[in-house]
């Protein structure tokens, strides 16, 4: 089962995934293992580091945790930490299903497009 909740927003119909977060402002040389180490106190199911077509990190990643509690604690525990001179931002993922024009955000191991 998936744990989601609907939140009201001006765009209407936004859905928050309670087990997933987006991590922003990552150093560009950070890989999946380094991200895993940063979140080592929480049970991670999946990390998707977003990369440009040349393979370089785009500075953000999506992390899916085993529980909503782990996701919430990761937001509280890692947001504001400085890594490589950059202040890490961690926020709950919010999906707006009808506004997805980038090939979708709902699956696929290849990141849903990316101009290959």
N, C-alpha and C positions, 0 to 999 in steps of 0.2 A: 504494500500500500504506500501511496505517496502522501506526504503531509503538505498541504497547501492551504492558503487562506486567501480570500478575496479582500482587497483593500479598495477603498474609494479613492479616486484621484480625478484630476481634471481631465485626463485622457480617457477615463472610464474603463472599467474592466481589468485593471492591472492585477496580476496574481503574484503573490510573494511565495517563493519556494523556501520553506522554513529550514531546509537542510543545506541550502546552497548559498555561497557568498561570492562576491566579486572582490578581488584583491587588486588595488590600483597603485600606481606609482612605484612599481617594482624596478629595481636596477635592471638594465638591459642585459647584463651578463648573468642574471639569476636563472637557473634551470629548475626543472621539476623537483629534483632531489633537494636543492637548497630551499625551495618553497616548502617541501615536506618537512624539512628540519625546522623551519620557522614555526610551523604549526604542529610540532611533535607532541604537544600535550593533548591533542585532540584526535579522535578517530576519523581518519580521512578515507573515503571510498574512491574518490577520483579527483585528479588535478588536470585541468586543461589550460596549459600556458598558451596564450595566443601568440602566434608568430607571423611575421611578414612572409611574403613569397620567397624571400632570400634566406629564410630560416631564422632570422634574427628575432629575438623577443620584442613584442610590442609594448611590454611594460605592464601587462595586466594578465590575470588568470582567473579562472572559475574553479572553485573547490566545492565538491559535494561531500558532506560529512555523513557519518553513520546515523547521527541523531540531530534533531533540532536543537537540543541542549548544547551539543558540541559546537554547532554553528554559532549559536548565540554567544557562547563563552569565547569562541575564537574572535568574534567581532570585538568583544569587550577586552580580550587579552592581547591582541596583536595590533589593533588599530592604534596608530600613533607611534609605533616602534620605528626607530630610524635604522635603515639597512643601507649600507653603501652611500651614506649621505642623503638618502631619500626617506621621507616620512611615509610609511605604509598606510594606505587607506583600506579598510575592510567594511563592506556594506552587504546587506541582505540582497540577494538577486530578486529582481522584480521583472516579470515578463508581461508584455502587452501583446497577446496572441494576434490580434488583427493588425498590428503595426509592424510585422516582421517582413521587411522587403529585402533582407540580406541573405536569403536562402534558408532562413529558419534558424531557431536557436534550440530546437528540441531534440537534437540527436546527431547521429553520425559521428564516427570517430575522427573524421578529417576536419572538423571545425565548421562544417556547413558552407563551404565555398572558399573564397579567398583569392580568386583570380588566377588559378593555375593554368 
